[in-house]
Amino acid sequence: MEDIELQQIWKSYDERLQEQLVFNRKNALDITKMKVKSELTAMRPIKIVTVLVGILWVFFLDVLLINLFPVGNYFFLISFGFISLVNKIAVGVYLYQLILISVVSINSPVISTQKKIASLLSSTLWVTRILMLQLPFWTTFFLSSSWIGTGNPVFWVIQVLITFAFAGLAIWLFVNIRYENRDKRWFKFLFGNYEWDPIMKAREMLTQIEDYKEITS
């Protein structure tokens, strides 16, 4: 009789222990998901400011292009036209990222959140690469067609060298801004803490959730 009672007590204790483990596991997962959401939400203010500044900047560029179009300075029109186009793309990408951040929910499946973070990561890399392409055009917008053939040869030599140097830098950055280079010093300097760190922290926490599920399953 005592053996049966002991077995029942042990069974009851084991059931309560399992319930407690399930409860603790659920709490740990929920807390981690909340931290992921918090990390991503922390990016929202800087992205909103970037979008607003970007819209104002593109508007300013377009006003200049429209007002100066009759003048027909091709160096200015092509340079600022490309710069305006690149910044329009950047504004669109940042708006897309804001939407991604807003739809992340702690109740969403982990794999769904992982896909959104992967999209944030990929779009962050791509928008930065695209923005780098405008660098050489900042060295040509002030030139004038009337200077060709009449300008100082030394000036044109220096101008061409500077433009090619910026073009080479733009191409190098476009090629090398990749996830594999995330630990490089220049990469960290380029992205800073506000743009990159929250995504990486959220990504690591989601990986911890997957690892925890495997251990407790």
C-alpha positions in Angstrom: 0.0 0.0 0.0 2.8 2.4 0.9 4.5 1.6 -2.4 1.4 2.5 -4.3 1.1 5.8 -2.4 4.8 6.6 -3.0 4.3 5.9 -6.7 1.3 8.2 -6.8 3.2 10.9 -5.0 6.1 10.6 -7.3 3.9 10.6 -10.4 2.1 13.7 -9.1 5.4 15.4 -8.4 6.7 14.5 -11.8 3.6 15.9 -13.5 3.9 19.2 -11.6 7.6 19.3 -12.5 6.8 18.8 -16.2 4.1 21.5 -16.0 6.6 23.9 -14.4 9.2 23.1 -17.1 6.7 23.8 -19.8 5.6 27.0 -18.1 9.2 28.2 -17.7 10.0 27.3 -21.3 7.0 29.2 -22.6 8.0 32.2 -20.4 11.6 32.1 -21.7 10.4 32.0 -25.3 8.0 34.9 -24.8 10.6 37.0 -23.0 13.1 36.4 -25.8 10.5 37.2 -28.4 9.8 40.5 -26.6 13.5 41.3 -26.6 13.6 40.7 -30.3 10.7 43.0 -30.8 12.3 45.6 -28.6 15.6 45.5 -30.5 13.8 46.0 -33.8 11.5 48.7 -32.5 14.6 50.6 -31.3 15.5 51.0 -34.9 12.3 52.7 -35.8 13.0 56.3 -34.7 16.3 56.6 -36.6 14.7 55.1 -39.7 11.7 57.5 -39.5 14.1 60.4 -39.2 16.1 59.0 -42.2 12.9 58.7 -44.3 11.8 62.3 -43.5 15.2 63.8 -44.2 15.5 61.6 -47.3 12.1 62.9 -48.6 13.1 66.5 -48.0 16.5 65.9 -49.6 15.0 64.3 -52.7 12.4 67.1 -53.0 15.1 69.7 -52.8 17.1 67.9 -55.5 14.1 67.6 -57.8 13.2 71.3 -57.4 16.8 72.1 -58.4 16.6 69.8 -61.4 13.3 71.2 -62.6 14.3 74.9 -62.2 17.8 74.4 -63.8 16.7 72.1 -66.6 16.2 74.9 -69.1 19.9 75.9 -68.5 20.9 72.6 -70.0 24.1 72.0 -67.9 24.4 68.3 -68.7 27.0 67.7 -66.0 24.7 69.1 -63.3 21.5 67.4 -64.7 23.1 63.9 -65.0 24.9 64.1 -61.7 22.0 65.4 -59.6 19.5 63.3 -61.5 21.4 60.1 -60.6 21.9 61.3 -57.0 18.2 62.0 -56.8 17.3 58.5 -58.2 19.6 56.7 -55.8 18.1 58.6 -52.8 14.6 57.8 -54.0 15.4 54.1 -54.0 16.9 54.5 -50.5 13.8 56.2 -49.2 11.7 53.4 -50.6 13.8 50.7 -49.0 13.7 52.5 -45.6 9.9 52.7 -45.9 9.8 48.9 -46.6 12.0 48.3 -43.5 9.6 50.3 -41.4 6.8 48.1 -42.6 8.8 45.0 -41.8 9.5 46.2 -38.3 5.9 47.1 -37.6 4.5 43.7 -38.6 6.9 41.8 -36.4 4.9 40.3 -33.5 5.8 38.3 -30.5 3.0 35.9 -31.4 4.4 35.2 -34.8 6.1 31.9 -35.5 9.9 32.1 -35.1 10.5 31.2 -38.7 8.3 34.1 -39.8 10.3 36.5 -37.7 13.5 35.0 -39.0 12.4 35.7 -42.6 11.6 39.3 -41.7 15.0 39.8 -40.0 16.7 38.2 -43.0 14.9 40.8 -45.2 16.0 43.6 -43.0 19.6 42.4 -43.1 19.6 42.0 -46.9 17.9 45.3 -47.6 20.2 47.1 -45.2 23.2 45.8 -47.1 21.7 46.5 -50.5 20.5 50.1 -49.8 24.0 50.9 -48.5 25.7 49.5 -51.6 23.3 51.4 -53.9 23.9 54.7 -52.0 27.7 54.3 -52.5 27.2 54.5 -56.3 26.5 58.2 -56.0 30.0 59.0 -54.8 31.6 59.9 -58.2 28.7 62.1 -59.2 29.4 64.4 -56.3 32.7 65.3 -58.1 31.0 66.2 -61.4 27.8 68.2 -60.7 29.6 71.6 -60.6 31.3 71.1 -64.0 30.2 73.0 -67.1 30.3 72.0 -70.8 31.8 75.4 -71.7 34.9 74.5 -69.7 35.8 71.7 -72.1 38.7 72.8 -74.3 39.1 76.1 -72.4 39.9 75.0 -68.9 43.3 74.6 -67.4 44.8 71.2 -68.3 46.1 70.8 -64.7 42.5 71.3 -63.4 41.1 68.6 -65.8 43.9 66.1 -64.8 43.1 66.6 -61.1 39.4 66.5 -61.8 39.6 63.2 -63.7 41.9 61.6 -61.1 39.4 62.6 -58.3 36.4 61.3 -60.2 38.1 58.0 -61.0 39.2 57.7 -57.4 35.7 58.2 -56.1 34.3 55.8 -58.8 36.8 53.2 -57.8 35.9 53.6 -54.1 32.2 53.4 -55.0 32.7 50.1 -57.0 34.9 48.7 -54.2 32.3 49.4 -51.6 29.5 48.1 -53.8 31.3 44.8 -54.2 32.6 44.4 -50.6 29.6 45.5 -48.5 28.6 42.0 -47.7 27.6 40.0 -44.6 30.9 38.1 -44.8 32.8 41.4 -44.0 30.7 42.4 -41.0 33.7 42.0 -38.6 35.9 44.3 -40.7 36.7 47.7 -39.1 35.6 49.7 -42.1 32.3 47.8 -42.2 31.6 48.6 -38.6 32.5 52.3 -39.1 30.3 52.5 -42.1 27.2 51.0 -40.5 27.6 52.3 -37.0 25.6 50.9 -34.0 22.1 52.1 -34.8 21.8 50.5 -38.2 23.4 47.1 -37.7 23.6 46.0 -34.1 19.9 45.7 -33.4 19.4 43.4 -36.4 22.3 41.2 -35.3 21.2 41.0 -31.7 17.6 40.1 -32.8 19.0 37.5 -35.1 21.2 35.9 -32.4 18.3 35.8 -30.0 16.1 33.9 -32.5 18.9 31.5 -33.0 19.0 31.0 -29.2 15.3 30.2 -29.3 15.8 27.5 -31.9 18.7 26.0 -29.9 16.6 26.1 -26.7 13.7 24.3 -28.5 16.1 21.6 -29.7 17.5 21.1 -26.2 14.1 20.9 -24.5 12.3 18.9 -27.2 
